[in-house]
Amino acid sequence: MATRNVRTIATRTRRLMGRPRLGWALIVVMLASVLSVPTGAQAPIPIAAPFDMTGFIQSATVDNPNDLFSGGTITINNIKMIVPRNTLLQFPATGMTWQEAFALAPAPYTKLQTGLAMNDVPRPATTYEAHVVGNRVGSQHIVGLLFLAQQSLHAGQGYITAIDYAAGEMRVGGSVGSPGLDTRVRINDPIGRFGRVSRSTKTTRPFIPATSIRCACRGPIPRWPTIRCARRRIVRGTRRANT
């Protein structure tokens, strides 16, 4: 019995000593198979950095004038940026696609130009600015958010000193009888919703369902002739106006 027990212990010992060797052999085979597989060079991940930029619109292009959701390019501060397809931009009182900024431009810019860029032909009467938020991927500036306006931070207030009914303009901030000292204010209204029809571009028209134009009267109302403003009656004369 003693001899049989000794043989059994010796056999078990050899088996246990052989298992680590078998494990190491499997590891060596697996490493050899992995190293033998050919590997190709992987493309580096492009580095992206956010940017926030404001400047005058120097030029603008659209990829496909007949595609409502077409993208294009915009250049401000001598930097050409890519406007991706399906981009929605924001004007002061309305939003639209990039293609609509070209399609709704007044003649002779319609479909080919926006009438907002300094390099448009004929050159616009004034400058327009763009506020762009996006990412710089490699050497390209990709637009994420786009805001267009003539003067986004322009604000003022004053008394209405005169109203030109023929031109559809108000005189604000001057003195009565001195039209050269006040500011001419005209509502951009291509459809005649709030006053006389203007010939300005439809891209900066007011948003009719939730308009940003309103009027109100303050103080005692004298017995003067009245005019209509946004379906409400206001008094013609010296009144406070916020523009």
C-alpha positions in Angstrom: 0.0 0.0 0.0 2.8 2.4 0.8 4.5 1.8 -2.6 1.2 2.5 -4.4 0.6 5.7 -2.5 4.1 6.9 -3.3 3.6 6.2 -7.0 0.3 8.1 -7.0 1.8 11.2 -5.4 4.7 11.2 -7.9 2.2 10.9 -10.8 0.2 13.9 -9.5 3.3 15.9 -9.0 4.4 15.4 -12.6 1.0 16.4 -13.9 0.9 19.6 -11.8 4.4 20.5 -13.0 3.4 20.0 -16.6 0.4 22.3 -16.6 2.4 25.6 -16.3 4.5 24.5 -19.1 1.4 23.8 -21.3 0.0 27.3 -20.4 3.3 29.1 -21.3 3.3 27.2 -24.6 -0.2 28.4 -25.4 0.7 32.0 -24.6 3.8 31.8 -26.9 1.7 30.4 -29.8 -0.9 33.2 -29.4 1.7 35.9 -29.4 3.3 34.4 -32.5 0.0 34.4 -34.3 -0.8 38.0 -33.4 2.6 39.3 -34.4 2.4 37.4 -37.7 -0.8 39.3 -38.8 0.1 42.2 -41.1 -1.1 45.6 -39.8 -1.6 48.8 -41.8 -1.0 52.3 -40.8 -4.1 53.9 -39.1 -5.2 57.4 -40.1 -4.6 59.9 -37.3 -7.7 61.4 -35.7 -8.1 65.0 -36.8 -7.7 67.6 -34.1 -10.8 69.7 -33.6 -10.9 73.1 -31.8 -13.9 75.3 -31.3 -14.0 78.9 -32.5 -16.4 81.8 -32.1 -16.0 84.6 -34.6 -17.8 87.8 -35.7 -17.0 89.9 -38.8 -18.3 91.5 -42.0 -19.5 89.1 -44.7 -16.9 89.3 -47.4 -18.3 86.6 -49.8 -20.8 83.8 -49.7 -21.4 80.8 -52.1 -24.0 78.1 -52.3 -23.2 74.6 -53.6 -26.6 73.9 -55.3 -29.0 76.9 -55.8 -31.8 74.5 -56.5 -31.4 72.4 -53.3 -33.3 73.8 -50.3 -30.9 72.3 -47.8 -27.7 72.9 -49.8 -24.5 74.1 -48.0 -21.8 76.4 -49.2 -19.1 78.7 -47.9 -18.9 82.0 -46.1 -15.9 84.3 -45.7 -15.4 86.7 -42.8 -12.2 88.2 -41.5 -10.4 86.7 -44.6 -11.3 83.2 -43.4 -13.3 80.9 -45.6 -15.6 78.7 -43.7 -17.6 75.6 -44.8 -21.4 75.8 -44.3 -22.5 72.2 -44.0 -25.6 70.8 -45.7 -28.9 71.2 -43.7 -27.5 74.3 -41.8 -30.2 76.6 -40.4 -29.2 80.2 -39.9 -30.8 82.9 -37.9 -31.6 86.5 -39.0 -32.8 89.0 -36.4 -36.4 88.1 -36.7 -36.6 84.9 -38.9 -34.7 81.7 -39.6 -34.0 79.9 -42.8 -31.7 77.5 -44.6 -28.5 78.6 -46.3 -30.0 78.2 -49.7 -33.0 80.4 -48.8 -30.6 83.2 -48.1 -29.7 83.2 -51.8 -33.2 82.3 -53.1 -34.9 85.1 -51.2 -32.3 87.8 -52.0 -33.7 90.8 -53.9 -32.9 91.2 -57.6 -30.3 91.2 -59.2 -28.8 88.9 -56.5 -31.6 86.2 -56.5 -30.3 82.6 -56.3 -26.7 83.5 -57.3 -25.8 85.9 -54.4 -27.1 87.0 -51.1 -26.9 90.7 -51.5 -25.2 90.7 -48.0 -21.5 90.2 -49.0 -19.1 92.9 -49.7 -17.9 91.2 -52.8 -21.4 90.8 -54.3 -22.0 92.5 -57.7 -23.4 95.1 -57.5 -21.9 95.9 -54.1 -24.5 96.3 -51.4 -25.3 99.7 -50.0 -24.2 98.7 -46.6 -22.2 96.0 -44.8 -23.7 92.9 -43.0 -22.1 90.9 -40.3 -22.0 87.3 -39.4 -21.6 85.6 -36.0 -20.2 82.1 -36.5 -19.7 79.4 -33.9 -18.1 76.1 -35.1 -15.1 73.8 -35.0 -11.8 74.0 -36.7 -11.0 70.5 -38.0 -7.5 70.3 -39.4 -7.1 73.4 -41.5 -10.9 73.8 -42.2 -13.4 75.9 -40.3 -16.7 74.1 -40.1 -19.8 76.2 -39.3 -22.0 75.0 -36.5 -24.2 78.0 -35.6 -24.7 81.0 -37.9 -26.3 84.4 -37.2 -26.6 87.1 -39.8 -27.6 90.8 -39.2 -26.8 94.3 -40.4 -26.0 95.6 -36.9 -26.7 92.9 -34.3 -25.8 95.1 -31.3 -27.4 98.3 -32.6 -30.0 99.8 -30.3 -31.5 103.3 -29.6 -34.4 105.2 -28.3 -36.0 108.6 -28.6 -39.1 110.6 -29.3 -40.9 110.4 -32.6 -40.7 113.9 -34.0 -42.2 113.3 -37.4 -43.8 110.6 -39.6 -43.4 110.5 -43.4 -46.5 108.6 -44.6 -45.3 108.6 -48.3 -42.0 107.0 -47.5 -43.3 105.0 -44.5 -40.6 106.4 -42.2 -40.4 107.8 -38.7 -38.0 110.5 -37.4 -36.7 109.6 -34.0 -34.4 111.3 -31.6 -34.2 114.8 -33.0 -36.2 118.0 -32.5 -39.4 119.0 -34.2 -38.8 121.0 -37.4 -35.1 119.9 -37.6 -35.1 116.7 -39.7 -31.4 116.7 -40.2 -30.8 116.1 -36.5 -32.9 112.9 -36.0 -32.7 109.3 -37.2 -34.8 107.9 -40.0 -36.5 104.6 -39.0 -38.2 102.4 -41.5 -39.7 99.0 -40.8 -38.4 96.3 -43.1 -41.7 95.0 -44.3 -41.6 93.4 -47.8 -45.3 92.2 -47.5 -46.8 95.4 -46.0 -47.9 93.8 -42.8 -47.0 96.7 -40.5 -46.9 99.6 -42.9 -45.9 100.5 -46.4 -44.3 97.8 -48.5 -40.5 98.2 -48.5 -38.2 97.0 -51.2 -35.6 95.5 -48.8 -34.6 91.9 -48.8 -37.1 89.3 -47.6 -34.4 87.6 -45.6 -34.6 90.2 -42.8 -38.4 90.5 -42.8 -40.2 90.2 -39.5 -41.6 86.9 -38.4 -45.4 87.2 -38.7 -46.6 84.4 -36.4 -44.6 85.8 -33.4 -43.5 89.2 -34.6 -40.8 91.3 -32.8 -42.5 94.6 -33.8 -45.0 96.2 -31.4 -46.3 99.6 -30.4 -47.8 101.2 -27.4 -48.9 104.6 -26.0 -47.9 106.1 -22.8 -49.2 109.1 -20.9 -52.4 111.1 -21.6 -53.8 111.0 -25.1 -54.5 114.4 -26.6 -57.1 114.8 -29.3 -54.9 114.4 -32.3 -55.4 112.5 -35.6 -54.6 108.8 -35.2 -52.9 106.2 -37.3 -53.0 102.4 -37.2 -50.0 100.4 -36.1 -50.1 96.6 -35.9 -53.9 96.6 -35.6 -53.8 98.9 -32.6 -54.5 102.6 -32.5 -51.7 104.9 -31.6 -51.5 108.7 -31.5 -49.6 110.6 -34.1 -47.3 113.1 -32.4 -44.5 113.2 -29.9 -44.3 109.7 -28.4 -41.6 107.5 -26.9 -40.2 104.9 -29.3 -37.8 102.1 -28.7 -35.9 100.9 -31.8 
